[in-house]
Amino acid sequence: MNNDELVAFNPILANAVKEAEKENSQSNAYWGRGINHLREMVGTCVQAGVEPDKIYALIKTGRILTDDNMKLLTKADVDEWQDAAREYNRLADSKIGKKKK
């Protein structure tokens, strides 16, 4: 199973990757290579069992947040990453709520 197939199991992550590709493909000539790296990272994270909200934040912000690198980032960068993780949780909760009805 390739990375795109792994990510497809989580529609929220799959849509986030598609949005990132669409948003950045026209604005950056080098993004074509970057999206391949993003897909690889996302697939690797899925295989490793990284929590989906953290993967989503990676896709949305382009960074991985760790205890070690957090002190190197601005408060705004950390807030952006945390907001993205919370956004994933809201999206996931709304999808689960729709399935229960």
N, C-alpha and C positions, 0 to 999 in steps of 0.2 A: 504494500500500500504506500503510495507516495504522500508527500506532505500536504498537497492540496486535498487529497481524499481524507486524510486524518482531520484536517481543519473543517472539512465539510460536515463532520458529525456535530459541530457546534455552529449553528447558523449565525449566531451573533458574531462570532469570530470571523467566519467566512465573509459576512457582509462588511465587517470592519476592514478586512484586507482588500476587498473589492473597492471600497470607498477610498482607502489610502492610495490605491493604484490609480483610480480615476482622478483624484484631487491632485496628485503629484506628477502624473505622466506628462501633462502639458506644461507644467511650470518649471520643470527641471530636466534638462537634456540627459543627465546622468541617472535619473530615477529608474530607468529600465533595468539597470543592473541592481539598483537598490531594492526594487520590489522583489527580485529573486532572492536577495539576502534576507529580506523581511520574511518571505514565505518559508525559507529554510529555518530561520530562527523560530518562527511560530510553530512549524511542524516539530522541531526539536523540543520546544517547550511542551507541546501536547504530549509527545512521546514520553517525556520525563515526568509528566504528571504535575506540571506547574498549574496552580489555580488559574482558572479562566479569567478572573478579573485582573490578575497580574499580566496575563498575555494580552488582554484587551488594552490595558494601559500602555504596554510596550508598543502595540500597533498605533495607538492614538498619539503617543508622545514621542516615539522613536527612541525611547531610553528604557533601560532596565534600572529599577530602583533597588538598591541594596543598603544594608547598614553601613557598609564601607564607603560607598560612593555618595550617600545622602549628604554627607558633610561637605562635599565638593559642589553640590548643586545649590542654586538659589532657592529661597523659600517659594518663589513663584513656580519654579520647576517642580519642586516636590508637591506643591498644591495642585498643579496641573495633573501630575501623575495620579495622585490620590483621588482627584475629581473624576478622572477617567475610570479608575477602578470602581468607584461608587456608581458611575454611569452604567457600567456593565451589570452590576448587581441590580439596579433598577430595571434594566432591560430584561434580565433573566427573571426577575420576580414578576414582571408584567406578562412574560410569555408563559410562565407556570400558572399564573392566575387565569389566563385565557384558556389553557388546557383543562383546568378543573371545572370550568363552567359548562 
